Amino acid sequence: MERAIELQFSQELLSEAAQRFGMATETLKRLGDFENYVYEGKIDGVSHVLRLTHSSHRSTDLVLGELEWINYLAANGVSVAKALHSTSGKLAEKIPVGEDYFVASVFQKAKGRPLDRTNPAEPTREVIMEWGKTIGRMHRLTNNFEPSEEKLRRPQWFEDDLMCFEKHLPKEDRHIVDIGYSLLEYAQNLPKAQDSYGLIHTDVHPGNFFVDEGKITVFDFDDSSYQWFASDIAIALYYTIWFKSSGREQKEKYDYAKDFLESFMIGYNAENRLEDFWLNELPFFLRLRDITLYTVFHKKFDQNNLQRFAQLLGEIRTRVEREIPIVFLDSYLRSR
């Protein structure tokens, strides 16, 4: 979390947020603080998740737009961590802090557990297919979703502050900034049709769902935006390759990616269909994720903290400079 936001966060603020949702303050346990402050706590003895979002990150309307979409998906059979109302009947509670504010929201706690990244058998083929099926259903349903008010509409993907590469990257990365903008220029020529572009999660990686008896429950829709459906597929592949094949030769990465995509798309195609054109664009979306992640690290951490991620950032930087994706898919795409 950025230092300026840390200075505004307090135990009093946390307690106020919990109380507005009837959550017992003595049960609170911090889960994370990367882009939001996230806590687990109990309401009437049942565990839920409390999130506090700073106004510099998302406005109240943007949070409400996210929560409205989550509950729409839940109402239509997608396994997601549903958003709950406060004791005053609000999905989001605004808590002022000086001239800024935090937005508090509460979610059901997802059933199950995270994937075991140390277990070579995970994710299983069954889970990968379920992963694809869940994202496919979300894409099918988003075609019919409209926010209840225009002010609650989530942003277009390119409106994200992270797309202002030069704002967050050091001067010596000017060439990386240029490569980033060339990717954005390429994206401008991609078609935007209802069956391939809409409101999506944008970040369904293994850290954002739990597994329970082969089924998954998705959470953390904070980055949801209007984007190409193919991006959600690329993100699932990107992080799986990162977690499972980091440091391995390209042949091993390719073999795993091929098996992953074959299983994932069986599940996806059971719920939604994408033209082959979009699978051929996966390398572009993988490259876009690299530079976006590189920018995230520079936005969130100062120079000293960045040293902890020196190896990871070095790998990403090399791929960005060479203009290659995390895994080569040419053989797989030609074989389809």
N, C-alpha and C positions, 0 to 999 in steps of 0.2 A: 504494500500500500504506500502511496506517496506520502512524504513526510508532512505536508500541509494538512492532509486529511487526518493523519494520525493524531495531530495536535488538537483536532476538533472532536475526536472520539473520546468518550468517557464512560465510566461505569454507570453514572447517573443516566446518561442517554440510553445505554443498553437496558437498564432496568425499566425506564419509561416505555421503551418499545415493547419489551416483554409483557408488561402489565396491560398494555392496550390490546393484547391478544389473549389475555388470561393465562399467560405462560408463567409458571413458577420460577422466579428469578434464581432461587437456590439450586435449580436443576440445570442451569445454563452451562454449556461446555463448548468452547470455541472449536470450530471445524476448519476455518480458513479465513484468510484476510488478503487475498490477492487483488481482486477487483471490487469485492464487497466484503463486509464483515458477516460471517456465517456462523451461527450457533445452533446446537441441538439443545432442546429444552422440552419440558413436559407440560401438557395441557390436560388437566383431569387425569393425570397419571400416564398419558400416552405421549410417546416421543414425537416431536415435530421439529421442523427446521425454521429458524428465524434468520432473516437476511436484512441487513441494513445497507442501503445504497446511498452514496453521497450524491448530492445534486450536481456536482461537476461531472459525474459519470453518467447518470440518467436522471431525467426530470420525472416528476410524479406521473405525468401523462404517459411517458414512455414505459414506465414500470407497469402502469395500469393496462397499457396495450399488450404487454407481455403476459400479464396474469389472465387477461381476458382470453387470449389465444390458448394458453395452457388449459384453461377450464373448458374451452370449446373442444379441444382435442380429447380431453378426459370424457366429456359428455358423449363423444362419438367413438368410444371404444379403444382409444390409444392409452397404453399404460404409461402414464406420466404422473409426477408428483404434483397433485392438485393444489391450487392456492386456496387458502381459507380466509374467511372474513374475521375482522376484529370484533371485539365486544360491542362496538358501536356500529357494526354492519358494513365496515369498509374493507376492501381488498388491500388497500395500501394506506398506511398512516404516515402523514408528513410531520416530522419533528424538527422545528427550527433550531439552528445553531448559529448565532450571530446573523450575518446576512445570508448564510447558506442554510442547508437543511439536509437531513437524512430521510430516506423513505424506507419504512419498515414493512415487511411482508412475511407471511408465514406459509409454509408448505407441509403437506403430508410427508412423513419420512418414507422414502422408497423402501419397498420390501427387498430382502435379500442382502447381498454383499457385493463389494467390488470384485472385478476380475483379479485373480492372483497372477501378477506379472512375473513372478518367479517360477510359476508352474508351466513347463513347456507344453502341456496339454491344453492350456487355455489361451485364447477362447476356443471352445470346441466348435465343430462344424455346426452343431445344433444351435449354439448361441450366435454364431456368425449369420446363419440363415434368419434367426429371429431378429437380429440387429437390422438386417436388410429389410425384413418384412415390416418392422416398426417404422423405419424411415420411409418406406414406400407408402404405408398407410397415411403417414403425416403429409406426404406430398400430394396424395390423392385428395385428402380432406382440405388442404389449404386452398385448392381451386375454388371452393365454395365459401371461404371465410372472408368476411368484411368486418372491420372494427365497428363497434356501436356508435362511435363518434369519430370524425375525421382527425381530431386532435390526438386520438389514441393510436393512430397508425404508426407502426414501427418504421424505422428508417430504411432507405435503400442501402445496400452494402457499401457502396462507394462513399456514403456520407460519414462513415466511421472516421473518427479522428486519426486512427492508425493509418489511413490512406494518405495522410499528410506526412510522407516519409521524412522530408527534410526538417520537420518540426521536432522530431525525436532522435534522429540519427546524427552522429558527429560529423564535422566538416570533412574528415578524411574518408567518409563513406559516400561522397558525392556521386561516385560511379554507381553505387548500389541504389541510391535515390533515383538515378536516371533509369536503371533497369526496372525499378518498381513502377515508374511512370510509363515505361514502354509496355508493361503488362496491363496497366489500366487502359492504355490506348488500344491494345489488342481487344480487351473486353468490350470496348465500345461498339465493336463490329459484330459481337455475338447476338443472335436473335433472342428476343424476349417474348415468348409465347406463353399462354396460360398453362399449357401442359408441360412446361419446362422451367418456368420462372415464377416465384411467388414467395410468400412468407415461410421461411424455414428456420430450423434450430441453429444451423451453421457450425455447431461444435459438438456433435454426438460422438465424442471419443470415449475410450474406456473409463475415463475418470468422471464421466457425466451420466452413467447409468449403473444400476445394481442388477445382479443376476439372482433369480430365485427359481430353482427347479427348472432351469432352461428358458425361463421367460425373463425379459428385461423391463425395467422401469426407468424412464428417462427423466432427468432433472436438469437444472441450471440452464434456463432459456434466456439468460441475461443478454446474450449476444444475438438473439434472433433478429433477423432482418430480411428484406426482400432480396433474393439472390437466386442464382440458377440451382436447380435441384441437383445437378451434377456435383456441385460443391460439397453437399452433404456426403455424397458417396466418396469423394476424394478425401475428405477429412477423416472418415472412418478408416480408409486405407492408409493415409499418411501416418496417423498415430499408431496404428497396428504395426506398420513396418518399423516405426521408431522404437516402439517398446519391444518388439520381438526380434528384430534383425539389425539393430544398431551395431555398427562396426563390422558387419559381415560383408562378404564379397557380393557384387551386384548379381551374380548368378543365383546365390541363395536368396537374396531379396526378391528377385524376379519369381523364383519358384514359389515362395511364400505368397507373394502378391497375386499370382495366378490362381492358386488354390483359394485364397481369401475371396477374390472377386467372383470366382465361379460359384462359391457357396452363398456369398452375400447377394448376388444378383438373382439367384433362385428365390430367395426370400423376398427381395424387392419386387421382382416381376409378378409375384403372387398378388401384390397389392396395387402396383402401378407400373406403367410401361414408359420407358424413355427411348427415343430414337437412338440408333447406334452412333449418330453424330456426336451425341453428348458424351458417350464413353470415350470417343476419340479425343475429347477435350480434357480428359482427366489429367494428362501431364501439365496442362496450363494451370489447372486449379491446384495441383500439387506444388508448382512453383510459386503461385500466389500465396499459399499457406506458408512457405518457407520465409518469404520476405515479410509477411505479416507477423509471424512469430518472432523474427529477428527484431522487428520494430517494437513489439510488445516488451521484450526484455529491456530494450534501451529506454522505453518510456517508464517502466516500473522500477528500475533499479539504477542506483548511482554507479559510478565507475568502480568503486571498491566491491560492491555486491556483484557486479557483472563478472568479476574474476572467478566467482564460484561456478559460473557457467561457461568458462572459457573454451572448453573442449566442444561443447554443444554448439556454441555460437560460431566457433571456427569451422565446424562441419557445415552449418547452414550457410555461412558466408561464402565458403568455397563453392557450394552448389549454386548460390545466387550469382556469383561472379562467372561461373562456367555456364550459366543459364541451362541447368539440367535439373530434373525432378529428383526426389528422394529415391525413386526406383524407376528403372526404364521399363516401359510397358509395350514397346513396339511389337514384339513377337506375339504377345497376347492379343493386342488389338487387331493385328493382321489375321489372326487365326479365327476371329469371330465370324 
